[in-house]
Amino acid sequence: MSDEPEANRRTYSYLGPAGTFTEAALAQVPEARGQIWRPVRNVGEALADVVEGRSDAAMIAIENSVDGGVSTAQDALATMPGLRIIGEYLVPVEFVLVGRPGTRLEDVSLVAAHPVAYAQCLRWLTANLPAHAHIPASSNVASAVGLVDGTSDAQAAIAAPGILEHLDVELLAEGIGDNAEAVTRFVLVGRTVAPPEPTGADKTSLIAELPDDHPGALLEMLEQFATRGINLSLLASRPIGDALGRYRFVIDADGHIKDERMADALLGLRRFSPKVIFLGSYPRADHAVVRYPDRYSDDVFVEARDWLRGLLSGEPDADAEPGV
């Protein structure tokens, strides 16, 4: 606990209760330690806390290496103005099987689990509990809480390892996820602020709409990045909701808005798209330095702009041969 007065402490919203993967992501934020952590029930509530001033920032899941983008988070960021992503964090997706104290693995015939967690542990369950049945739970934490408060008929629950620090449950098995490399990407979202300075290992997140439905429209949008040497690490479509066939695109691009090539791409995207939402430029969680060909360096863009300015002002063309 912090000795700092509560009035001076920052508040962070996260998907609760305690013991969730989101809490594990928030624990990675140095400036959040010793501050007020506000558990909420869903992504919309977490982001509304930020917009309406109840919290300074919110931690939300945005992408999973197994299931892809988190649609509820992407849709909320697309429709709630005044938000910026200020950081990203990676949490390994690990699952444990827990039961009431005294429960043995051989006693388990009914397993409570969130449907996504259940799907990611199905191979282990089939091999080790072939005759089990599944009771869906609203969250990984709720599956275990039901064991403790007696509201669940299940003998065991699938949960995140952190649940062992918060509930009186018995560990029946650990590492039960079918994909040992599974990772969930979380983002810390605050109110609109100026982007931090580039680190060389940055990511820019955007949401853009196509101007209309015509052949090559998506290619034209992607060319805004490809022709400037920018790699996209995420491209996901989400229905806008006002008509069939209308989509918005969630984009993660390698680089920072203060990079000349990224700024130029955003200008091109703005000219092309009827709606572009800038979600932020921020350091990558993996700290991987963004590589690009020399022809897309900042100096090349600056030189080209200076060359054009010289042409407009009537300066001699430095590239022309003497006497020509």
N, C-alpha and C positions, 0 to 999 in steps of 0.2 A: 504493500500500500504506500501511496505517496503522502508525504507530510505537507505538500502544497495545499493551500486552501482550495476548496472545491470551486469557488468562483473564478479562480485563476487557471483551472485545469481545462483541457480540451476534451470534447466528447466525440467518441467514435461509435457509429452504429454498425452492427454486424448481425448476420443471421444466427440467431440463438436457438436454444439456450446454450449454456456453457458446454463445451465438449465437441463442437462442430468443427468441420474442416475450415470454415470461415474464421472461427476463433483462432485456429492455428496459423492462418495467414496473417491475421491482425497482430499476433504475437511476434511476427517478423519485423514489424515497423518500430524502429528505435524510438521515434518521437511519441509513440502511443503508449509506451510503458509508463506505468504510474498515473495514467490519465483515466478518464471515465469511459467505460465500455458499456454501450447501451444495446442489449440484445433486442432484436426485432423479429417479426414473423415472416417477412418476405422481402424481396429485393425492392419492390415499389415503396414499402414503408421506409426502408433504409435510405433510399434516395430522396424521398419526401422529407425526411429528417434534415438532410443537408439543405435542400432548397428552402425549407421553411425556418431554418435557423436553429433547430433543436440539437443538431450535431454539426461538428466542424468538418467531418469526413465520414464516408461509409466504405466498408470493405464488402465487395460483392464478387461472386464467381462469374467469369465471363466466358471461359472456354475450358473444355476437358479433352485430353488427348485421345480418349476412347469415344466419347459421345459427341464431340464437336462443340460448336458454340452454344452458349446458354441463351435460349431464345427470349426468355423473360427479361434477362438483363439487357440484351441488345435492343429489344423493343422499348424498354423503359428509357434507355439512354437516347433513343431516337425521338421520344415524345415529351421528355421533360427538359425544358431549356435551363440554361444557367449552370451547367455542370462541366467539370473538367476531370479527366483522369490525371492523377498526379504521381502515380507509381504502380508497379505491377509486382506480383509475388507468386511464386510457384510452390505448391504443396503436393507432395507425393500422396497418391490415393491408396491408403492402406486400410484394410478392414480387419476387425476382430469379431469373433463370435463369443457372446457373453450370455450368462444365465444367472438365475438367482443363486445366492450362496448355497453350496451343497449339490448343485446340479452337475451331472456327469454328461459327457458327450453322448453316451449311449442312451441317455434318457430323452433325448431330443427327437420329437416327431413333428413339431410345429415351430416354424421360424418366422419371427417378425422382422421386416426389413422394408426400407424405402425401395420402390420398384427399380430405380437406377442402381442402387447398391446391390440389390438381389441379382440383377442381370450380370453385374460385374463379378459375382461370386458363384455363379451357377455351376461352373465346372467343378469347383471344390466341393460344393454341396452335393452334387450328383455322385461324386466319388466317395464322399465320407458319410453322407446322410441320404442314401438313395431313396428311402421311403418317406422323406420329409414332405410337409406341405408348407405353403407360404401364406402369411398374413401381411398384406400391404400396410405400411406405416407412413405417416405424413412426412417424416424426416428420419435421419439416422439416429438422432437423439431420442425422438419420440418412441422408436422401436424398443430402446432400452428402458426408458422411463416407464413404459407399460409393464415391464417385468417387475419393477420395484414397487409401483403403486397398486399392483394387482388388477389393473384394467385390461391387461392382455392375457389371452389364453395360451400364448406361446410359452415354450420352455426356454427358448433362446432368441437372441436378437443379433442382427448384424449392425455394427456401429464403428465409428472412428476410434482409434486407440485412445484418444484423449478422454473418452467416456469413463475410463478406469480411474481417472483422477477426480471424478465428480459424483459417481454413483457407486453404491455398495453392490457390485455385481462380480460374478465369478468369471475369470477368463477361461474359456473352453478351448479356444484355438486362435492363433494369430497368423497374420500373413495369408488370409484366405482369398484374397483377390486373385482373379484369373490372369491379370496383366500386371506383372511386377514393375513395369515401367510407367504405369498410368500416373498422370500428373494433372492437377487442376490449376488453371491460371486464374488468379484473382487480381482485381484492380482496386486501388484506393481512389475514391472519387470525392472531390471537394467542389466548392463553388468556383465560378469562373475566375481564373487568375492568369497572369502572364506566364508563358512557358518558362521553365528553368533553362539555364544555359546548356548548350549541347555538351555531351560527354564523349561523343564518338561511338557510343554504344547505346543508341536511342531508337525509339519506336514512335510512330505517329499513327493515331487512330482517328478514323473518319467514318461518317455515314453519308452516302450519296445516293441520289435518285437519278434514273435515266430520264431524259427529256421526253421521250415518247417510245412507243414500241415499234421499232423498225429494224430490218436486218443489219447487223453489225453494230448496233447501239452499245452493247456491252464491250465489244472489242474497241470501239472508239473511246470509251471511258478508260479501259485498261491501258490504252496507248499513251494516255497522259503520264503514266508512270514508266512504262517500258521505254519510251523514247528519251527518257531522262535517266536511265540506268537505275531505277528504283525497284527493289524487290518487294513483293507483297508476301507477307507471312500469313495473312488471313484474308479470305474473300468469302463472305457468306451472304446469302440472299434471305430477305425476310419480307413477307407480304405487307404492303402498305395498309391494306384493309379497306380501301375505298372502292375497289373494283377487282375483278379477276384479272390475273396477268400483270398486275402492277406491283413492282418490287422495289425495295431499297436495298442497298448493298453496304455491308459492314466491312470495313477495310482496315487492315493493319499494314503499314508500310515501313520498311526499314529506313531510318533516318529521322532528322529533326526539322521542324519548320524553319529554323534559322539556317539550315543548309540551303545553298543557292538552288540546287537541283530540286529539293522538296518544295521550296517556295514557288519555283517556276511551275512545278507540277500542279500545285494547288491553284495557282492562277488559271492554268489551263482547265482544270476540273471545274472551277467556278464558272468559267465561260461556257462550259459544256452542260453542266447539270443545273436544273432548276432549283435544287436544294442541296447544299453541302453543310453538314454539321461537323465542325472541328471538335473532336473530343479530347485532344491533347497530344503533346510531345513529351516524352518522359523516358527515364533510363530503363533499359531492358533488364528484366530480372536475371537473365543468364549472363549479363555483362559482356556479351559477344560483340566485338567491334564490327561495325558495318563496313564491308568492303565494297568497292565499286571501281570501275575502270577510270584511268586518269582523265579521259575525255569528259567525265562528268564531275570533275573537281570544282570547287568554288571558284578557283582562279580562272578556269576556262569560261564559266558563266559571266564573271565580272569583265573579263577581256572582251567577250562578245558584245556585252552591253556597252562598253566604252567604245568599241569599234562602230556600233550603230550610232551612238551619240556623235561621234566624229563625222560620220557621213551626213548626218542631219545638220551639223554646224558648218559644213563646207571645209573641214580640215583635209589636208592632203592624205591620200590613202597610203598608209605606211606599208601595205603589202604590195603596192605597185612597184614595178622595176624602174630604176632611174632612167629618165629620158622618155618614159612612156606617158 
